[in-house]
C-alpha cells in the first residue's frame, strides 16, 4: 500500500467513526452541553482531566472556555487538572500517580461542579479515582470514553453521563473526542449567549 492510500484510509476511518458516533450519541452530547451550561449559570465550574492525548483534550476544552471558542464572550470557569506539571509531579511523588486528579478534586471541586474526563480506554486508575472523588462531592460527571468503556463503565452511577465513542481505535476515539469537545463549546456558547 502506498503512503497516499494510507492517508485516504485514515481519513475514511475518521469520517466513519464520526458518522457512527453521530448516529448513536447526539442526545448524550446535547445533555452534556446542557449540564455544563447550567453549571455555569449556577456559578459552578468545570474540572477537566485526562492522560496523554486526553490530557490535551482536557486542556483544549478549558482553554476554549476560559478564553473563547468562536465568538467574543465573557470567560467561563474551567480548569484542566492535567495542566499543572508541578502539582501533578508532587502528588505522584508524595502519594501515587493514581491520586493526581483526585487530590485536586478534593481541593477544588464543589457540589454542582462538573468533572469532565477524557479516556479512550476507561482503564486509567487516576481517572477512576477522579470520578469516585467527584461523586463523593456530588459533582456532575461527564465521561468521554471509547472501546468497551473499561473499568470506568462500572464506576459510573445512574446520574453520571458517559459518551462512549463506538470504536476500538485510540486514534479514532481521540479524533471524535475533539469533535465532541467543539460541539460542547458551541452548544454552551449558544445556550449562554444566544445566536
N, C-alpha and C positions, 0 to 999 in steps of 0.2 A: 504494500500500500504506500502511495507517495504521501508527502507531507501535506499537500493541499487537501487530499482526501481525508486525512486525519482531522484537519481543521473543519471541513464540512461535516464530518461525523460528530465532532464536539458541538458545533452549532445546532445540528439536528437533535442531538440528545438533550441539549439545554432547552430548546424550544419544546420538545415533547414533555420534559419534566415540568415545565411551566404550565403547559396545557393540562396535564394530569392534575396538578395542584389546583388550578382554577376550577376544574370540574368538580372537585370534592371539598375544597377548603374555603371558598369565598365567604360563607356565613361565619366561620370562625375568625377570619381576618377582620370582618366587619365588627364582630363582638369585641375583639381585642382593641380595635381603634376606639370603639365607644367606651370601653373600660378606661383606656388611657386618657381620653378627653375628659371624662367625668372626674377622674382623679385630679387632673389639672384644675378643673373648675372648682373642686373642693379643696384647693390649696395643698394637694399632695404632690408627690414626685415619683419619678421612675428610676429605679436602680437596675442597671443592665449589666450582664456578665456573660462570659464565655471563655473558652480556651483556644489558643492558636488563631486560626482564621475566624472563629466565632467570637473571639475577643475583639477582633477588628470590627465585626458586625455590631457588637455592643458599643464600641467607641463611635462608630458611624452613626448609630441611632442617637446617642447622646449629643453628638455634635450638631446633628440636624435640629434637635430640639433646642439646644442652648443658643445656637446662632440663628439659623433659618433654613428652611427647605427650599421652596421655590418662590416665596413671597416675603416681603418685609412684614415683620410682626414682632411682638414682644418675645423675649427669651422665655423658654419653658423649662422647668426644673427637671433635669435628667442627669444622672451620674453614671458613668461607666466604671464599675468596680474593678475592671481589668486594666485600667489606665495608669494606675499609680504604682510604679515598679518598686518604690521604697516600701510602701505598705505591704504589697504582695510578698516581697522577699523577706521582710522582717517577720511577718506572720508565718510564712513557710519555714523559716529558720527557727523561730522560737517555739512554734507549735507543730503544725503539719500543713502540707500543701492543701489537704482537703478542707482546711479552715480559712483559706484566703478570702473567700467571699462571705462565708457565714459570719465571721467575726465583724466584717464591715456592716453586714445587715443588722447584726445585734446593736451596733453603734448608731447607724444612720436610718434604719428602717422604722417606720411608724405604721400603726394601723391605718388601713386605707390607701397606703402607697402601693405601687406596682413593682413586682420583681419580674423583669423581662430577661429570660435566659435563652441563650443560643447554644444548641448542642446537636451535632449531626448524628452522634451515636446514642446519646441518652445515658451513657455509662460513666461519665466523669463524676468521681466521688465528690469533688468540690462543688459541682452543680447540684448534686443530690442534697448535700449539706446546706447549700444556699436555700433550696426550696423548703427544707424542713424548718430552718430558722425563720424564713419569711412566713410560713404557715403559723408558726408559734407567735408571730407578731400580728396576725390577722391581716396580712398583706394579700393583695390580688396577685396571682401567679399567672403569667403568660409564658408558655414554653414553646419555642420554635425548635422542632426536632426533625428526625428523619428515621429511615430504616424501620425497625420494629418498635421504636420508642425506647428500647433498652430498659435499664433499671428505673429511669425517670418515670415511665408509664405507671409503675406500681406505687410510686411515692405520691403522685398527684391525687388530690381529693376531687370529689364531685364538683366543687365550686371553682377548681382550677381549670385553666384553658390550655389545651395542647393543640398546636398547629403542626401536625406531623406531615412533612413532605413525603409523598409516596414514591420514594426512590431508595435504592441501596448504594448509590454512588455519592461519596462525600462531596466531590466537586459539584455535582448537580444539586445536591441539597443546599450547599452554601450559595450557589447561584440563585436558587429560588428564595433562600432566606434574605438575600439582598433585595430582591424584588418585593418581597413581603414587607421588608423594612421601609422601602419607599412608599408602598401602599399605606402603611400605618402613618407615615409622616404626612402624606397628602390628606388622608381622612381626618387626622387630628386637626390639621390646619383648617380644613373645610368645616368641621363641627364647631371649632372655637372662633373662627374669624370669617366664615362665610365664603361666598364665591369670589 
